[in-house]
């Protein structure tokens, strides 16, 4: 996978998380990306909150992988 395709996939994932997280309550996507368990517990729809949190964790992992690629392959910076 080229780095351009990887970045495009990351953007698509982020957009999906924003759409899902922004639709469920006032705490939204940013709180979930901050891994704020207290705010997640306040969600009315626990399953959806869990799905957003899991997706946010996957996105965070993907960003870490992207940073690791930059360290190993200078051409990706």
N, C-alpha and C positions, 0 to 999 in steps of 0.2 A: 504494500500500500504506500503510495506517495504521501509525503508530508502534507501536500495540498488537500488530498482526499481525507486524510486524518483530521485536519483542521476543519474541513467542511462537515465531517461526521460529528465532531465535537460541537460545532455550532448548532447542528440539527438537534442533538441531544439536549443542549442548553435551552433551545427554543421550546422543546417539548416539555421540559421540566417547568419552565416559566408558565406555559399555558396550563399545565395541570396544577401547579402550586398556586398560581394566582387565582384559580377558580374556586378554591375550597374554603378559604376564610381570610380574615384580616391579617393573620400572621404571615401567610404566604411563603413564597419561595426563598427569600433571603434568610429568614429565620431557619428554614430547614437546611440551607447550605451551611449555616453556622452551627449545625448539629445541636440545636437548643432543644433538649429533650422535654423541658418544662413546657415550652410552647407547643410541641407536638402533642403532648398529653391533653392540651386544651382543644385540640381539633375535634369537631363534632363527628367527623367521619374518620375513625381510626384507621380503617383499611386504606383509604385514599391517602391519608397522611403518611402511613407507612410506605406506600408505593412511591410517594414523592421523595421521602427521606432516602429510600433505597436508590432511587434514580440519582439523587443528588450525591450520594456516596460514590456511585459508579462514575459520575461525572468528575468528582474530585480525584478518583483513582486515574481516570483517563488524562486529566491535566498533569498529574504527577508523572505519568508515563511519557507525556509529551516533553516535560522538562528534562527527564532522564535522556530522551533521544537527543535533545539539544546538547547535553553534556558529552555524550558519546560521539555524536556526529555534528561537528561544527557547522556543516552546511545547512543544518536545520534551524540555526539561530535566526 
